[in-house]
């Protein structure tokens, strides 16, 4: 039991990056945390932290040990949950990271909260590539194929990018019939916050066509703003179908160059690999998989 307490103190200190911060979270003094970690280091025969008067940082051995310790604590939590009533009633804090696609995820999130009121959602809306393990997220939503072997994943659904503009804009500037004609249009671009690069427009122009150099009338790191600008009649934007579905259905936006678009993306849920999933994580994953794209696919 003393070893398990030492592991819990170590993980909390690593995440808080201070003994005092860990002590506050655990309800003990900073000296108690420091002594527990010192005993753990002595037992292991390695130093887990570099210490200074202002901060602590993990050593290489500490970083390796941290990942294993998180798995150990996760297994202990899962074992306790299996033997408790919370297996029947999911509850507790659930920390999730979602991309800035509010119109897609908010209906599902609010429905989840209504069905599972005992689960407390701590939501980080961001387009940056979070580190699921290091930042302590329970579940994250991402596009593309998973590349981190420490994570499990399930697909949520697929989407396509589409070029859209308002009827007023197309009346004033004409409807482009070929991708090359975009060079004479106001093009509204999305910039990836994590890399600073512009999201490429998935246009197929043929093997002999020259590389397209699109005007950058506007560059923005959130797609929601591009949707507003395109709807206002200020240019052509490349946006996912779930964002423009309603505007296209009501005639506020029109699709252009559809036959030249070649794209399909996939949203996935990812979470730290573990033999057992806590009830709150399990029901969240199952609910989102069954709900998020249900309306689009119906």
N, C-alpha and C positions, 0 to 999 in steps of 0.2 A: 504493500500500500504506500509506503514511503517513496518507492521508486516511481509509482504512478503520480503521486503528488509532485515530485520533482519534475516529471515530464510536463505536467500541466503548468507548473510555474515557468518552466523554460519556454513553452510555446507562447504563453501570455506575454512574457518579457520580450520575446523575439518579435511579436506582432505589435507591441506597444513601443518597442525600441527604447525602453527604460524600465528599471526596476520599480521606480515609484509609480509609473503608470500601470504596471502589472499589479502592484500591490493594491492600488485603488480598485481595479476591476475584480480582484480576488478577495478584497476585504481584509487584507493583512498589511503589515508594514513593509516598506521597501527593503529593510534589513533582513526580514524573514525570507523574502524572495531571493535576495543576494546569497544568503547562507544556504538556502536550499539548492540553488544552482551551483554553488561552490562544492557542496557535497556530491552533487551529481557529476561534476567535472572530475572530482577526485576519484570517484568510483569508476568512471570511464577511462580515466588516464589521459584526457584530452582537454584542451581549452575550447569552450563553446562560444565565448564572446571576447572581443577586444573591448577593454574598458578604458574610458577616460573620465575626467571630472564632469563632462557635460553629456556624454552619450555612450551608448553601447552599440556595437555592430557585430554581426555574426562572423565567426571564422569560417574557413572552408569546411572544416569538420562540423561546425554548428549548422551550416546551411544544409549539408547532407542529412544530419540528424533530425533537423526540423521537419523535413518531409515525412520521415518515418514516424516521428512522434505524432504528427497530425493524423496519420492513418491509425495509429494505436488508439488515440483518443476517440476517433470516429468509430472504431470498432467497439469501444467500451460504451459509447453513447448508443450505438445501434443495439447492443446486447441489452442495455437497460430498457430501451424503448420496446423491445420485443416482449419484455416481461411486464410492461406497464399498460395502463389503460389508454395511454396516448396512442397506442397502436390502433385503437378504434376511433379516437378523436384527434386528428392532427392539430398540433398547436406549436407555439413558439415563434421566434424571430427567423425570418427567411430572407437572406441577403441575395439579391439578384441584380444582374447587370443586363440592360436591354439597349439596343440601338435607338437612335432618335426617329422612331417610326410610330409615334403616338396614335395616329388614326388606325393603325393595324392592331396594336397590342392593347390599347386602353379598354375596348369593350370586353376582351377576354380577361384582363386583370380585374376589372370591376366585378365581373361575373364570378371570378374565383373568390374575391373577398366576400361576396354575399353568401357563397356556399360554404366557405371555411372561415368564419369570423374569428376563430381562435388563433389563426395564423397571422402573425404580424409581418407585413411586407416592408422591407428596407430596399428601395429601388434606386438604382443608379442608372439614369438615362445618359448614355454617352456613346459616341461613335468611335472612341478610342479602343485600342486592343488591350483590354485589361488582362492582368495575370491572375487567372482564376485561383490558383493555389496561394501565391504570395499575398494577394489582397483579400483572401478569406471569403470569396464568394461561394454561395451554395450552388447556384445555377446561373449560367449566362446564356444569352442568345446571340448567335453569330451567323454570318453567311459563309459559304464556301465549305471546303472539305476540312475536317479536323486534322491537325498536325501534331498535337501534343499527346504523347502516349500515356500521360498521367490522367487523361480525361476520358470519360465515357460520353456518348452522344446519341441523340435520336433526332431524325429529321422532322421538321414541323410542316413544311410545305414549300412549294416552288413559286417563283415570281418571274416576270419578264420586265425588262426595261423598254420604255416606249418614248418616242419623240412626240411632244404635244405642244400646241399653241392655241391661243384663243381665236375664235372666228373673226373678231375685229382685227387682230394682228394679220391674219392670213388674207383678209380682204384688202388691207392696206399694202401688204408687201408681196402678196402672191403665195401660192402653195408650191413648195419645192417638189419637183417630180423626180429629181435625181440627187444623190448625196452631194455631188459637186456643187449644186446650187446653194448649199448651206453657206458657202463662203460669202454670199451676199445677204445673209440674214443675221439678226441679232441672236446669238447663241448664249444660253444661260448654263453655266457649268457648276458641277459639284466638285469640291476639293476634299480629299480624304484628310481628316484631322490628324491621323496617325503618321502619314507620310508627307503631307503637303502637296501631293500630286493630284492632278485633275483626273476625275473618273472618265475613262475613255468611252466614247459613244460607240456602241457595237454595230457599226455599219459595215455591210458587205458591199464592196465597190468593184469587185472583179480583179483578177490577177494582173491585168495590164493598167489598171487605174492608178493615177498619181496619188500620193499620200495626201489625205485631207488635212488642211490647215484651217481649223474652224475659228471664227472670231470669238473673242472672250468679252462679250458685252457685259457679263456679270460673272463673278466667281464667288461662291459661297460654300461654307462648310456645313450647312444644314439644308436638307432637301425641302423641308417645309417652307423655307423662304423662297426657294426657286418656284415652288408651286404657286405661291401668292403672286410672284412677279409675272409668271407665265399667264395666270388667270387675268391679271391686270392688262394684258395685251402688249407686253414689253419684249417678247421674244419667244424663242423655241427652247424648251427644256427637255432633258432626258431624265425621266423619272420612272420608278417602279410602278407596275400596273395597279397595285393595291392603293397607291397614293392618289392616282388620278381617276380611279374607277367611277367615283360619284360625279366628278366634274365632267367626265366624258359622257356619262349617262344622261346628265342634265343639259348637255350641249355647251357648257362653259368652256370646254377644251375639246379640240379635235386632234386625232392622231394623224401623223404625217409619216411618209416613207416607211410604212409598215413592212412592205415586202423586202426592204433592204436591212431590216433589223434581225440580227442573229444573236440571241441571248436567252439564257435561262439560269437563274440563280436559285439557291436553296438556303432556307433558314434552318438552323439546328439549335437544339438545346445541348449544352455541355455542362458536366459536373465532375467533381473529383472522383476518381475511381475508388470504389469501396465494395466490399462483398455485400454489405447491407445498406439499404437506403432508409433514412429516417422517414416516418410517415409524411411529414410536411413536404419533403422534397419529392417523394414518390407521387403524392396526389397533385402537386404542382405540375410535374412533368406530364403525367397522364392527362390532366385537365387541359393544359396548353396544346398538347398534341391533338387532342380531340376537338378543340374549340377554335384555335386561332385562325385556321384557313377554311373552316367548315362553311362559312357563308359564301366565300369566294368560289368554293368547289361545288356548291349546291346549285 
